[in-house]
Amino acid sequence: MMESSLSKLEQLVSDLVQQKQELLDINAALNVELAQAKDDNESLQLSLMEQEEKQGATAARIQALVERASTVSA
């Protein structure tokens, strides 16, 4: 009976060690994905800021043209 219990315990420990390694591998893969997602997010934020600057410049140019047109019409 003692030998059977010891054998079961060894198997359980072996299973736990294997599960731990699998979890470590999954964790490492998730960390890589997280780093990529952070990089993508940063790139998207920079792109958004650039687009907002362009839109602001375009809006200013349109406003200037409207004012010029209003001045000429008056």
PQR file of N, CA, C, O and H, with PARSE charges and radii, in Angstrom:
ATOM      1  N   MET A   1       0.823  -1.185   0.000 -0.4000 1.5000
ATOM      2  CA  MET A   1       0.000   0.000   0.000 -0.0000 2.0000
ATOM      3  C   MET A   1       0.867   1.249   0.000  0.5500 1.7000
ATOM      4  O   MET A   1       0.566   2.214  -0.701 -0.5500 1.4000
ATOM      5  N   MET A   2       1.931   1.238   0.772 -0.4000 1.5000
ATOM      6  CA  MET A   2       2.843   2.368   0.837 -0.0000 2.0000
ATOM      7  C   MET A   2       3.500   2.606  -0.515  0.5500 1.7000
ATOM      8  O   MET A   2       3.682   3.748  -0.937 -0.5500 1.4000
ATOM      9  H   MET A   2       2.176   0.454   1.342  0.4000 1.0000
ATOM     10  N   GLU A   3       3.854   1.513  -1.192 -0.4000 1.5000
ATOM     11  CA  GLU A   3       4.482   1.624  -2.513 -0.0000 2.0000
ATOM     12  C   GLU A   3       3.510   2.222  -3.521  0.5500 1.7000
ATOM     13  O   GLU A   3       3.915   3.018  -4.369 -0.5500 1.4000
ATOM     14  H   GLU A   3       3.706   0.585  -0.850  0.4000 1.0000
ATOM     15  N   SER A   4       2.254   1.859  -3.443 -0.4000 1.5000
ATOM     16  CA  SER A   4       1.223   2.375  -4.335 -0.0000 2.0000
ATOM     17  C   SER A   4       1.022   3.876  -4.106  0.5500 1.7000
ATOM     18  O   SER A   4       0.914   4.651  -5.056 -0.5500 1.4000
ATOM     19  H   SER A   4       1.925   1.213  -2.754  0.4000 1.0000
ATOM     20  N   SER A   5       0.974   4.265  -2.850 -0.4000 1.5000
ATOM     21  CA  SER A   5       0.810   5.682  -2.515 -0.0000 2.0000
ATOM     22  C   SER A   5       2.006   6.491  -2.989  0.5500 1.7000
ATOM     23  O   SER A   5       1.852   7.592  -3.518 -0.5500 1.4000
ATOM     24  H   SER A   5       1.062   3.636  -2.078  0.4000 1.0000
ATOM     25  N   LEU A   6       3.193   5.941  -2.797 -0.4000 1.5000
ATOM     26  CA  LEU A   6       4.408   6.626  -3.232 -0.0000 2.0000
ATOM     27  C   LEU A   6       4.431   6.769  -4.753  0.5500 1.7000
ATOM     28  O   LEU A   6       4.836   7.806  -5.278 -0.5500 1.4000
ATOM     29  H   LEU A   6       3.318   5.046  -2.367  0.4000 1.0000
ATOM     30  N   SER A   7       4.008   5.755  -5.434 -0.4000 1.5000
ATOM     31  CA  SER A   7       3.956   5.794  -6.891 -0.0000 2.0000
ATOM     32  C   SER A   7       2.963   6.850  -7.371  0.5500 1.7000
ATOM     33  O   SER A   7       3.244   7.593  -8.312 -0.5500 1.4000
ATOM     34  H   SER A   7       3.679   4.913  -5.008  0.4000 1.0000
ATOM     35  N   LYS A   8       1.800   6.912  -6.720 -0.4000 1.5000
ATOM     36  CA  LYS A   8       0.800   7.919  -7.070 -0.0000 2.0000
ATOM     37  C   LYS A   8       1.336   9.323  -6.802  0.5500 1.7000
ATOM     38  O   LYS A   8       1.126  10.238  -7.598 -0.5500 1.4000
ATOM     39  H   LYS A   8       1.571   6.308  -5.956  0.4000 1.0000
ATOM     40  N   LEU A   9       2.025   9.485  -5.683 -0.4000 1.5000
ATOM     41  CA  LEU A   9       2.605  10.777  -5.340 -0.0000 2.0000
ATOM     42  C   LEU A   9       3.651  11.199  -6.363  0.5500 1.7000
ATOM     43  O   LEU A   9       3.695  12.362  -6.762 -0.5500 1.4000
ATOM     44  H   LEU A   9       2.196   8.742  -5.036  0.4000 1.0000
ATOM     45  N   GLU A  10       4.485  10.271  -6.785 -0.4000 1.5000
ATOM     46  CA  GLU A  10       5.484  10.568  -7.802 -0.0000 2.0000
ATOM     47  C   GLU A  10       4.818  11.008  -9.106  0.5500 1.7000
ATOM     48  O   GLU A  10       5.275  11.941  -9.767 -0.5500 1.4000
ATOM     49  H   GLU A  10       4.449   9.325  -6.461  0.4000 1.0000
ATOM     50  N   GLN A  11       3.742  10.327  -9.462 -0.4000 1.5000
ATOM     51  CA  GLN A  11       3.023  10.684 -10.694 -0.0000 2.0000
ATOM     52  C   GLN A  11       2.409  12.072 -10.577  0.5500 1.7000
ATOM     53  O   GLN A  11       2.470  12.867 -11.515 -0.5500 1.4000
ATOM     54  H   GLN A  11       3.371   9.569  -8.925  0.4000 1.0000
ATOM     55  N   LEU A  12       1.820  12.359  -9.423 -0.4000 1.5000
ATOM     56  CA  LEU A  12       1.223  13.676  -9.209 -0.0000 2.0000
ATOM     57  C   LEU A  12       2.276  14.775  -9.288  0.5500 1.7000
ATOM     58  O   LEU A  12       2.048  15.814  -9.906 -0.5500 1.4000
ATOM     59  H   LEU A  12       1.770  11.713  -8.661  0.4000 1.0000
ATOM     60  N   VAL A  13       3.427  14.546  -8.662 -0.4000 1.5000
ATOM     61  CA  VAL A  13       4.513  15.532  -8.710 -0.0000 2.0000
ATOM     62  C   VAL A  13       4.978  15.718 -10.150  0.5500 1.7000
ATOM     63  O   VAL A  13       5.202  16.843 -10.597 -0.5500 1.4000
ATOM     64  H   VAL A  13       3.613  13.701  -8.159  0.4000 1.0000
ATOM     65  N   SER A  14       5.117  14.632 -10.858 -0.4000 1.5000
ATOM     66  CA  SER A  14       5.523  14.704 -12.265 -0.0000 2.0000
ATOM     67  C   SER A  14       4.506  15.496 -13.085  0.5500 1.7000
ATOM     68  O   SER A  14       4.884  16.333 -13.905 -0.5500 1.4000
ATOM     69  H   SER A  14       4.935  13.718 -10.496  0.4000 1.0000
ATOM     70  N   ASP A  15       3.230  15.237 -12.866 -0.4000 1.5000
ATOM     71  CA  ASP A  15       2.176  15.967 -13.563 -0.0000 2.0000
ATOM     72  C   ASP A  15       2.231  17.460 -13.236  0.5500 1.7000
ATOM     73  O   ASP A  15       2.082  18.306 -14.118 -0.5500 1.4000
ATOM     74  H   ASP A  15       2.923  14.558 -12.200  0.4000 1.0000
ATOM     75  N   LEU A  16       2.445  17.764 -11.972 -0.4000 1.5000
ATOM     76  CA  LEU A  16       2.517  19.166 -11.563 -0.0000 2.0000
ATOM     77  C   LEU A  16       3.714  19.876 -12.190  0.5500 1.7000
ATOM     78  O   LEU A  16       3.605  21.025 -12.617 -0.5500 1.4000
ATOM     79  H   LEU A  16       2.566  17.077 -11.256  0.4000 1.0000
ATOM     80  N   VAL A  17       4.836  19.202 -12.243 -0.4000 1.5000
ATOM     81  CA  VAL A  17       6.031  19.788 -12.864 -0.0000 2.0000
ATOM     82  C   VAL A  17       5.763  20.045 -14.347  0.5500 1.7000
ATOM     83  O   VAL A  17       6.154  21.085 -14.878 -0.5500 1.4000
ATOM     84  H   VAL A  17       4.925  18.269 -11.895  0.4000 1.0000
ATOM     85  N   GLN A  18       5.105  19.112 -15.008 -0.4000 1.5000
ATOM     86  CA  GLN A  18       4.773  19.285 -16.420 -0.0000 2.0000
ATOM     87  C   GLN A  18       3.799  20.437 -16.625  0.5500 1.7000
ATOM     88  O   GLN A  18       3.959  21.240 -17.544 -0.5500 1.4000
ATOM     89  H   GLN A  18       4.787  18.268 -14.577  0.4000 1.0000
ATOM     90  N   GLN A  19       2.783  20.514 -15.760 -0.4000 1.5000
ATOM     91  CA  GLN A  19       1.813  21.614 -15.857 -0.0000 2.0000
ATOM     92  C   GLN A  19       2.495  22.961 -15.626  0.5500 1.7000
ATOM     93  O   GLN A  19       2.194  23.947 -16.297 -0.5500 1.4000
ATOM     94  H   GLN A  19       2.652  19.862 -15.013  0.4000 1.0000
ATOM     95  N   LYS A  20       3.411  22.984 -14.672 -0.4000 1.5000
ATOM     96  CA  LYS A  20       4.127  24.227 -14.402 -0.0000 2.0000
ATOM     97  C   LYS A  20       4.903  24.664 -15.643  0.5500 1.7000
ATOM     98  O   LYS A  20       4.880  25.841 -16.001 -0.5500 1.4000
ATOM     99  H   LYS A  20       3.656  22.183 -14.126  0.4000 1.0000
ATOM    100  N   GLN A  21       5.583  23.737 -16.297 -0.4000 1.5000
ATOM    101  CA  GLN A  21       6.350  24.076 -17.490 -0.0000 2.0000
ATOM    102  C   GLN A  21       5.440  24.569 -18.609  0.5500 1.7000
ATOM    103  O   GLN A  21       5.769  25.523 -19.314 -0.5500 1.4000
ATOM    104  H   GLN A  21       5.601  22.780 -16.006  0.4000 1.0000
ATOM    105  N   GLU A  22       4.295  23.914 -18.766 -0.4000 1.5000
ATOM    106  CA  GLU A  22       3.336  24.356 -19.775 -0.0000 2.0000
ATOM    107  C   GLU A  22       2.848  25.774 -19.477  0.5500 1.7000
ATOM    108  O   GLU A  22       2.739  26.603 -20.381 -0.5500 1.4000
ATOM    109  H   GLU A  22       4.027  23.139 -18.193  0.4000 1.0000
ATOM    110  N   LEU A  23       2.556  26.047 -18.203 -0.4000 1.5000
ATOM    111  CA  LEU A  23       2.111  27.388 -17.819 -0.0000 2.0000
ATOM    112  C   LEU A  23       3.210  28.425 -18.034  0.5500 1.7000
ATOM    113  O   LEU A  23       2.928  29.546 -18.457 -0.5500 1.4000
ATOM    114  H   LEU A  23       2.645  25.374 -17.469  0.4000 1.0000
ATOM    115  N   LEU A  24       4.446  28.064 -17.750 -0.4000 1.5000
ATOM    116  CA  LEU A  24       5.561  28.981 -17.995 -0.0000 2.0000
ATOM    117  C   LEU A  24       5.699  29.281 -19.487  0.5500 1.7000
ATOM    118  O   LEU A  24       5.955  30.420 -19.877 -0.5500 1.4000
ATOM    119  H   LEU A  24       4.675  27.153 -17.406  0.4000 1.0000
ATOM    120  N   ASP A  25       5.528  28.255 -20.314 -0.4000 1.5000
ATOM    121  CA  ASP A  25       5.599  28.451 -21.764 -0.0000 2.0000
ATOM    122  C   ASP A  25       4.474  29.361 -22.251  0.5500 1.7000
ATOM    123  O   ASP A  25       4.697  30.259 -23.063 -0.5500 1.4000
ATOM    124  H   ASP A  25       5.320  27.330 -19.997  0.4000 1.0000
ATOM    125  N   ILE A  26       3.266  29.120 -21.748 -0.4000 1.5000
ATOM    126  CA  ILE A  26       2.121  29.949 -22.118 -0.0000 2.0000
ATOM    127  C   ILE A  26       2.352  31.391 -21.664  0.5500 1.7000
ATOM    128  O   ILE A  26       2.079  32.335 -22.405 -0.5500 1.4000
ATOM    129  H   ILE A  26       3.085  28.391 -21.088  0.4000 1.0000
ATOM    130  N   ASN A  27       2.855  31.546 -20.445 -0.4000 1.5000
ATOM    131  CA  ASN A  27       3.125  32.872 -19.907 -0.0000 2.0000
ATOM    132  C   ASN A  27       4.151  33.606 -20.765  0.5500 1.7000
ATOM    133  O   ASN A  27       3.991  34.797 -21.032 -0.5500 1.4000
ATOM    134  H   ASN A  27       3.077  30.779 -19.843  0.4000 1.0000
ATOM    135  N   ALA A  28       5.184  32.922 -21.193 -0.4000 1.5000
ATOM    136  CA  ALA A  28       6.211  33.538 -22.039 -0.0000 2.0000
ATOM    137  C   ALA A  28       5.602  33.968 -23.376  0.5500 1.7000
ATOM    138  O   ALA A  28       5.896  35.056 -23.871 -0.5500 1.4000
ATOM    139  H   ALA A  28       5.314  31.955 -20.976  0.4000 1.0000
ATOM    140  N   ALA A  29       4.765  33.128 -23.950 -0.4000 1.5000
ATOM    141  CA  ALA A  29       4.119  33.466 -25.217 -0.0000 2.0000
ATOM    142  C   ALA A  29       3.187  34.669 -25.050  0.5500 1.7000
ATOM    143  O   ALA A  29       3.139  35.546 -25.912 -0.5500 1.4000
ATOM    144  H   ALA A  29       4.525  32.244 -23.548  0.4000 1.0000
ATOM    145  N   LEU A  30       2.455  34.706 -23.946 -0.4000 1.5000
ATOM    146  CA  LEU A  30       1.564  35.837 -23.685 -0.0000 2.0000
ATOM    147  C   LEU A  30       2.351  37.125 -23.478  0.5500 1.7000
ATOM    148  O   LEU A  30       1.909  38.196 -23.895 -0.5500 1.4000
ATOM    149  H   LEU A  30       2.495  33.994 -23.246  0.4000 1.0000
ATOM    150  N   ASN A  31       3.513  37.029 -22.839 -0.4000 1.5000
ATOM    151  CA  ASN A  31       4.346  38.214 -22.656 -0.0000 2.0000
ATOM    152  C   ASN A  31       4.839  38.751 -23.990  0.5500 1.7000
ATOM    153  O   ASN A  31       4.921  39.965 -24.182 -0.5500 1.4000
ATOM    154  H   ASN A  31       3.872  36.159 -22.500  0.4000 1.0000
ATOM    155  N   VAL A  32       5.164  37.861 -24.905 -0.4000 1.5000
ATOM    156  CA  VAL A  32       5.579  38.288 -26.247 -0.0000 2.0000
ATOM    157  C   VAL A  32       4.407  38.990 -26.948  0.5500 1.7000
ATOM    158  O   VAL A  32       4.585  40.051 -27.547 -0.5500 1.4000
ATOM    159  H   VAL A  32       5.098  36.876 -24.750  0.4000 1.0000
ATOM    160  N   GLU A  33       3.220  38.396 -26.872 -0.4000 1.5000
ATOM    161  CA  GLU A  33       2.041  38.999 -27.481 -0.0000 2.0000
ATOM    162  C   GLU A  33       1.732  40.354 -26.847  0.5500 1.7000
ATOM    163  O   GLU A  33       1.365  41.299 -27.545 -0.5500 1.4000
ATOM    164  H   GLU A  33       3.076  37.534 -26.386  0.4000 1.0000
ATOM    165  N   LEU A  34       1.879  40.446 -25.534 -0.4000 1.5000
ATOM    166  CA  LEU A  34       1.618  41.704 -24.843 -0.0000 2.0000
ATOM    167  C   LEU A  34       2.590  42.780 -25.308  0.5500 1.7000
ATOM    168  O   LEU A  34       2.184  43.915 -25.558 -0.5500 1.4000
ATOM    169  H   LEU A  34       2.177  39.678 -24.967  0.4000 1.0000
ATOM    170  N   ALA A  35       3.857  42.437 -25.425 -0.4000 1.5000
ATOM    171  CA  ALA A  35       4.851  43.406 -25.894 -0.0000 2.0000
ATOM    172  C   ALA A  35       4.506  43.875 -27.300  0.5500 1.7000
ATOM    173  O   ALA A  35       4.625  45.062 -27.602 -0.5500 1.4000
ATOM    174  H   ALA A  35       4.186  41.516 -25.221  0.4000 1.0000
ATOM    175  N   GLN A  36       4.080  42.959 -28.161 -0.4000 1.5000
ATOM    176  CA  GLN A  36       3.699  43.331 -29.532 -0.0000 2.0000
ATOM    177  C   GLN A  36       2.471  44.230 -29.512  0.5500 1.7000
ATOM    178  O   GLN A  36       2.406  45.209 -30.256 -0.5500 1.4000
ATOM    179  H   GLN A  36       3.984  41.995 -27.915  0.4000 1.0000
ATOM    180  N   ALA A  37       1.501  43.906 -28.668 -0.4000 1.5000
ATOM    181  CA  ALA A  37       0.291  44.721 -28.571 -0.0000 2.0000
ATOM    182  C   ALA A  37       0.632  46.128 -28.071  0.5500 1.7000
ATOM    183  O   ALA A  37       0.060  47.108 -28.548 -0.5500 1.4000
ATOM    184  H   ALA A  37       1.554  43.111 -28.064  0.4000 1.0000
ATOM    185  N   LYS A  38       1.547  46.231 -27.126 -0.4000 1.5000
ATOM    186  CA  LYS A  38       1.973  47.552 -26.641 -0.0000 2.0000
ATOM    187  C   LYS A  38       2.649  48.342 -27.749  0.5500 1.7000
ATOM    188  O   LYS A  38       2.400  49.538 -27.897 -0.5500 1.4000
ATOM    189  H   LYS A  38       2.012  45.435 -26.739  0.4000 1.0000
ATOM    190  N   ASP A  39       3.503  47.689 -28.529 -0.4000 1.5000
ATOM    191  CA  ASP A  39       4.154  48.357 -29.657 -0.0000 2.0000
ATOM    192  C   ASP A  39       3.122  48.823 -30.680  0.5500 1.7000
ATOM    193  O   ASP A  39       3.189  49.947 -31.176 -0.5500 1.4000
ATOM    194  H   ASP A  39       3.705  46.717 -28.408  0.4000 1.0000
ATOM    195  N   ASP A  40       2.170  47.950 -30.990 -0.4000 1.5000
ATOM    196  CA  ASP A  40       1.117  48.304 -31.941 -0.0000 2.0000
ATOM    197  C   ASP A  40       0.298  49.492 -31.423  0.5500 1.7000
ATOM    198  O   ASP A  40      -0.033  50.407 -32.177 -0.5500 1.4000
ATOM    199  H   ASP A  40       2.115  47.037 -30.587  0.4000 1.0000
ATOM    200  N   ASN A  41      -0.016  49.464 -30.151 -0.4000 1.5000
ATOM    201  CA  ASN A  41      -0.791  50.538 -29.540 -0.0000 2.0000
ATOM    202  C   ASN A  41      -0.037  51.861 -29.628  0.5500 1.7000
ATOM    203  O   ASN A  41      -0.618  52.894 -29.961 -0.5500 1.4000
ATOM    204  H   ASN A  41       0.253  48.721 -29.538  0.4000 1.0000
ATOM    205  N   GLU A  42       1.238  51.825 -29.332 -0.4000 1.5000
ATOM    206  CA  GLU A  42       2.047  53.039 -29.396 -0.0000 2.0000
ATOM    207  C   GLU A  42       2.093  53.579 -30.831  0.5500 1.7000
ATOM    208  O   GLU A  42       1.981  54.785 -31.046 -0.5500 1.4000
ATOM    209  H   GLU A  42       1.711  50.986 -29.061  0.4000 1.0000
ATOM    210  N   SER A  43       2.256  52.694 -31.795 -0.4000 1.5000
ATOM    211  CA  SER A  43       2.278  53.108 -33.197 -0.0000 2.0000
ATOM    212  C   SER A  43       0.943  53.727 -33.606  0.5500 1.7000
ATOM    213  O   SER A  43       0.906  54.742 -34.302 -0.5500 1.4000
ATOM    214  H   SER A  43       2.348  51.714 -31.620  0.4000 1.0000
ATOM    215  N   LEU A  44      -0.142  53.113 -33.171 -0.4000 1.5000
ATOM    216  CA  LEU A  44      -1.461  53.645 -33.489 -0.0000 2.0000
ATOM    217  C   LEU A  44      -1.690  55.007 -32.843  0.5500 1.7000
ATOM    218  O   LEU A  44      -2.291  55.891 -33.453 -0.5500 1.4000
ATOM    219  H   LEU A  44      -0.112  52.289 -32.606  0.4000 1.0000
ATOM    220  N   GLN A  45      -1.218  55.176 -31.620 -0.4000 1.5000
ATOM    221  CA  GLN A  45      -1.375  56.467 -30.953 -0.0000 2.0000
ATOM    222  C   GLN A  45      -0.579  57.552 -31.675  0.5500 1.7000
ATOM    223  O   GLN A  45      -1.063  58.672 -31.843 -0.5500 1.4000
ATOM    224  H   GLN A  45      -0.730  54.458 -31.125  0.4000 1.0000
ATOM    225  N   LEU A  46       0.639  57.222 -32.102 -0.4000 1.5000
ATOM    226  CA  LEU A  46       1.437  58.191 -32.857 -0.0000 2.0000
ATOM    227  C   LEU A  46       0.773  58.537 -34.176  0.5500 1.7000
ATOM    228  O   LEU A  46       0.742  59.700 -34.579 -0.5500 1.4000
ATOM    229  H   LEU A  46       1.032  56.313 -31.965  0.4000 1.0000
ATOM    230  N   SER A  47       0.244  57.533 -34.844 -0.4000 1.5000
ATOM    231  CA  SER A  47      -0.453  57.760 -36.106 -0.0000 2.0000
ATOM    232  C   SER A  47      -1.675  58.647 -35.893  0.5500 1.7000
ATOM    233  O   SER A  47      -1.943  59.544 -36.693 -0.5500 1.4000
ATOM    234  H   SER A  47       0.269  56.588 -34.517  0.4000 1.0000
ATOM    235  N   LEU A  48      -2.407  58.399 -34.826 -0.4000 1.5000
ATOM    236  CA  LEU A  48      -3.581  59.207 -34.509 -0.0000 2.0000
ATOM    237  C   LEU A  48      -3.185  60.659 -34.265  0.5500 1.7000
ATOM    238  O   LEU A  48      -3.850  61.575 -34.750 -0.5500 1.4000
ATOM    239  H   LEU A  48      -2.190  57.671 -34.176  0.4000 1.0000
ATOM    240  N   MET A  49      -2.117  60.870 -33.523 -0.4000 1.5000
ATOM    241  CA  MET A  49      -1.658  62.230 -33.255 -0.0000 2.0000
ATOM    242  C   MET A  49      -1.272  62.931 -34.556  0.5500 1.7000
ATOM    243  O   MET A  49      -1.579  64.108 -34.747 -0.5500 1.4000
ATOM    244  H   MET A  49      -1.577  60.126 -33.129  0.4000 1.0000
ATOM    245  N   GLU A  50      -0.598  62.205 -35.447 -0.4000 1.5000
ATOM    246  CA  GLU A  50      -0.230  62.790 -36.737 -0.0000 2.0000
ATOM    247  C   GLU A  50      -1.468  63.160 -37.541  0.5500 1.7000
ATOM    248  O   GLU A  50      -1.523  64.229 -38.149 -0.5500 1.4000
ATOM    249  H   GLU A  50      -0.349  61.249 -35.291  0.4000 1.0000
ATOM    250  N   GLN A  51      -2.459  62.280 -37.544 -0.4000 1.5000
ATOM    251  CA  GLN A  51      -3.700  62.556 -38.269 -0.0000 2.0000
ATOM    252  C   GLN A  51      -4.433  63.759 -37.674  0.5500 1.7000
ATOM    253  O   GLN A  51      -4.988  64.577 -38.407 -0.5500 1.4000
ATOM    254  H   GLN A  51      -2.415  61.411 -37.049  0.4000 1.0000
ATOM    255  N   GLU A  52      -4.431  63.863 -36.347 -0.4000 1.5000
ATOM    256  CA  GLU A  52      -5.083  65.003 -35.699 -0.0000 2.0000
ATOM    257  C   GLU A  52      -4.378  66.302 -36.067  0.5500 1.7000
ATOM    258  O   GLU A  52      -5.033  67.320 -36.289 -0.5500 1.4000
ATOM    259  H   GLU A  52      -3.980  63.199 -35.752  0.4000 1.0000
ATOM    260  N   GLU A  53      -3.048  66.277 -36.135 -0.4000 1.5000
ATOM    261  CA  GLU A  53      -2.299  67.471 -36.542 -0.0000 2.0000
ATOM    262  C   GLU A  53      -2.641  67.857 -37.978  0.5500 1.7000
ATOM    263  O   GLU A  53      -2.850  69.031 -38.281 -0.5500 1.4000
ATOM    264  H   GLU A  53      -2.516  65.450 -35.954  0.4000 1.0000
ATOM    265  N   LYS A  54      -2.696  66.854 -38.863 -0.4000 1.5000
ATOM    266  CA  LYS A  54      -3.038  67.135 -40.257 -0.0000 2.0000
ATOM    267  C   LYS A  54      -4.456  67.701 -40.363  0.5500 1.7000
ATOM    268  O   LYS A  54      -4.697  68.644 -41.117 -0.5500 1.4000
ATOM    269  H   LYS A  54      -2.527  65.900 -38.617  0.4000 1.0000
ATOM    270  N   GLN A  55      -5.386  67.125 -39.609 -0.4000 1.5000
ATOM    271  CA  GLN A  55      -6.760  67.611 -39.650 -0.0000 2.0000
ATOM    272  C   GLN A  55      -6.854  69.034 -39.113  0.5500 1.7000
ATOM    273  O   GLN A  55      -7.611  69.856 -39.629 -0.5500 1.4000
ATOM    274  H   GLN A  55      -5.190  66.360 -38.996  0.4000 1.0000
ATOM    275  N   GLY A  56      -6.070  69.317 -38.065 -0.4000 1.5000
ATOM    276  CA  GLY A  56      -6.058  70.672 -37.519 -0.0000 2.0000
ATOM    277  C   GLY A  56      -5.521  71.667 -38.533  0.5500 1.7000
ATOM    278  O   GLY A  56      -6.068  72.759 -38.692 -0.5500 1.4000
ATOM    279  H   GLY A  56      -5.454  68.649 -37.646  0.4000 1.0000
ATOM    280  N   ALA A  57      -4.448  71.288 -39.222 -0.4000 1.5000
ATOM    281  CA  ALA A  57      -3.875  72.163 -40.246 -0.0000 2.0000
ATOM    282  C   ALA A  57      -4.862  72.358 -41.397  0.5500 1.7000
ATOM    283  O   ALA A  57      -5.012  73.463 -41.919 -0.5500 1.4000
ATOM    284  H   ALA A  57      -4.004  70.401 -39.093  0.4000 1.0000
ATOM    285  N   THR A  58      -5.527  71.276 -41.783 -0.4000 1.5000
ATOM    286  CA  THR A  58      -6.516  71.375 -42.862 -0.0000 2.0000
ATOM    287  C   THR A  58      -7.681  72.258 -42.448  0.5500 1.7000
ATOM    288  O   THR A  58      -8.154  73.071 -43.242 -0.5500 1.4000
ATOM    289  H   THR A  58      -5.405  70.379 -41.359  0.4000 1.0000
ATOM    290  N   ALA A  59      -8.144  72.110 -41.232 -0.4000 1.5000
ATOM    291  CA  ALA A  59      -9.251  72.929 -40.729 -0.0000 2.0000
ATOM    292  C   ALA A  59      -8.849  74.399 -40.707  0.5500 1.7000
ATOM    293  O   ALA A  59      -9.651  75.267 -41.051 -0.5500 1.4000
ATOM    294  H   ALA A  59      -7.760  71.449 -40.587  0.4000 1.0000
ATOM    295  N   ALA A  60      -7.620  74.682 -40.307 -0.4000 1.5000
ATOM    296  CA  ALA A  60      -7.147  76.067 -40.283 -0.0000 2.0000
ATOM    297  C   ALA A  60      -7.091  76.645 -41.697  0.5500 1.7000
ATOM    298  O   ALA A  60      -7.464  77.798 -41.910 -0.5500 1.4000
ATOM    299  H   ALA A  60      -6.968  73.978 -40.028  0.4000 1.0000
ATOM    300  N   ARG A  61      -6.633  75.859 -42.652 -0.4000 1.5000
ATOM    301  CA  ARG A  61      -6.574  76.323 -44.037 -0.0000 2.0000
ATOM    302  C   ARG A  61      -7.977  76.574 -44.587  0.5500 1.7000
ATOM    303  O   ARG A  61      -8.217  77.569 -45.272 -0.5500 1.4000
ATOM    304  H   ARG A  61      -6.330  74.922 -42.479  0.4000 1.0000
ATOM    305  N   ILE A  62      -8.898  75.663 -44.279 -0.4000 1.5000
ATOM    306  CA  ILE A  62     -10.278  75.848 -44.734 -0.0000 2.0000
ATOM    307  C   ILE A  62     -10.879  77.104 -44.116  0.5500 1.7000
ATOM    308  O   ILE A  62     -11.552  77.882 -44.792 -0.5500 1.4000
ATOM    309  H   ILE A  62      -8.703  74.855 -43.723  0.4000 1.0000
ATOM    310  N   GLN A  63     -10.632  77.289 -42.840 -0.4000 1.5000
ATOM    311  CA  GLN A  63     -11.163  78.484 -42.170 -0.0000 2.0000
ATOM    312  C   GLN A  63     -10.597  79.754 -42.793  0.5500 1.7000
ATOM    313  O   GLN A  63     -11.322  80.729 -42.989 -0.5500 1.4000
ATOM    314  H   GLN A  63     -10.086  76.657 -42.291  0.4000 1.0000
ATOM    315  N   ALA A  64      -9.311  79.743 -43.102 -0.4000 1.5000
ATOM    316  CA  ALA A  64      -8.691  80.903 -43.743 -0.0000 2.0000
ATOM    317  C   ALA A  64      -9.310  81.154 -45.120  0.5500 1.7000
ATOM    318  O   ALA A  64      -9.554  82.303 -45.487 -0.5500 1.4000
ATOM    319  H   ALA A  64      -8.722  78.950 -42.943  0.4000 1.0000
ATOM    320  N   LEU A  65      -9.564  80.091 -45.878 -0.4000 1.5000
ATOM    321  CA  LEU A  65     -10.187  80.248 -47.190 -0.0000 2.0000
ATOM    322  C   LEU A  65     -11.608  80.787 -47.074  0.5500 1.7000
ATOM    323  O   LEU A  65     -12.022  81.633 -47.866 -0.5500 1.4000
ATOM    324  H   LEU A  65      -9.365  79.158 -45.580  0.4000 1.0000
ATOM    325  N   VAL A  66     -12.355  80.298 -46.086 -0.4000 1.5000
ATOM    326  CA  VAL A  66     -13.716  80.788 -45.864 -0.0000 2.0000
ATOM    327  C   VAL A  66     -13.685  82.271 -45.513  0.5500 1.7000
ATOM    328  O   VAL A  66     -14.501  83.046 -46.011 -0.5500 1.4000
ATOM    329  H   VAL A  66     -12.019  79.610 -45.442  0.4000 1.0000
ATOM    330  N   GLU A  67     -12.756  82.662 -44.667 -0.4000 1.5000
ATOM    331  CA  GLU A  67     -12.647  84.068 -44.282 -0.0000 2.0000
ATOM    332  C   GLU A  67     -12.279  84.935 -45.488  0.5500 1.7000
ATOM    333  O   GLU A  67     -12.813  86.029 -45.666 -0.5500 1.4000
ATOM    334  H   GLU A  67     -12.093  82.032 -44.262  0.4000 1.0000
ATOM    335  N   ARG A  68     -11.356  84.426 -46.312 -0.4000 1.5000
ATOM    336  CA  ARG A  68     -10.969  85.169 -47.513 -0.0000 2.0000
ATOM    337  C   ARG A  68     -12.169  85.312 -48.445  0.5500 1.7000
ATOM    338  O   ARG A  68     -12.427  86.383 -48.995 -0.5500 1.4000
ATOM    339  H   ARG A  68     -10.922  83.537 -46.167  0.4000 1.0000
ATOM    340  N   ALA A  69     -12.898  84.205 -48.609 -0.4000 1.5000
ATOM    341  CA  ALA A  69     -14.061  84.242 -49.484 -0.0000 2.0000
ATOM    342  C   ALA A  69     -15.120  85.196 -48.941  0.5500 1.7000
ATOM    343  O   ALA A  69     -15.769  85.898 -49.715 -0.5500 1.4000
ATOM    344  H   ALA A  69     -12.689  83.335 -48.162  0.4000 1.0000
ATOM    345  N   SER A  70     -15.301  85.230 -47.637 -0.4000 1.5000
ATOM    346  CA  SER A  70     -16.269  86.124 -47.013 -0.0000 2.0000
ATOM    347  C   SER A  70     -15.850  87.575 -47.207  0.5500 1.7000
ATOM    348  O   SER A  70     -16.688  88.445 -47.446 -0.5500 1.4000
ATOM    349  H   SER A  70     -14.773  84.660 -47.008  0.4000 1.0000
ATOM    350  N   THR A  71     -14.557  87.829 -47.104 -0.4000 1.5000
ATOM    351  CA  THR A  71     -14.033  89.195 -47.270 -0.0000 2.0000
ATOM    352  C   THR A  71     -14.228  89.656 -48.705  0.5500 1.7000
ATOM    353  O   THR A  71     -14.615  90.800 -48.944 -0.5500 1.4000
ATOM    354  H   THR A  71     -13.876  87.123 -46.910  0.4000 1.0000
ATOM    355  N   VAL A  72     -13.966  88.784 -49.650 -0.4000 1.5000
ATOM    356  CA  VAL A  72     -14.106  89.135 -51.063 -0.0000 2.0000
ATOM    357  C   VAL A  72     -15.572  89.352 -51.412  0.5500 1.7000
ATOM    358  O   VAL A  72     -15.894  90.224 -52.219 -0.5500 1.4000
ATOM    359  H   VAL A  72     -13.651  87.855 -49.456  0.4000 1.0000
ATOM    360  N   SER A  73     -16.463  88.565 -50.810 -0.4000 1.5000
ATOM    361  CA  SER A  73     -17.901  88.685 -51.101 -0.0000 2.0000
ATOM    362  C   SER A  73     -18.479  89.961 -50.533  0.5500 1.7000
ATOM    363  O   SER A  73     -19.428  90.519 -51.084 -0.5500 1.4000
ATOM    364  H   SER A  73     -16.201  87.856 -50.155  0.4000 1.0000
ATOM    365  N   ALA A  74     -17.915  90.423 -49.439 -0.4000 1.5000
ATOM    366  CA  ALA A  74     -18.478  91.580 -48.763 -0.0000 2.0000
ATOM    367  C   ALA A  74     -18.133  92.869 -49.396  0.5500 1.7000
ATOM    368  O   ALA A  74     -18.551  93.923 -48.916 -0.5500 1.4000
ATOM    369  H   ALA A  74     -17.144  89.969 -48.991  0.4000 1.0000
TER
END
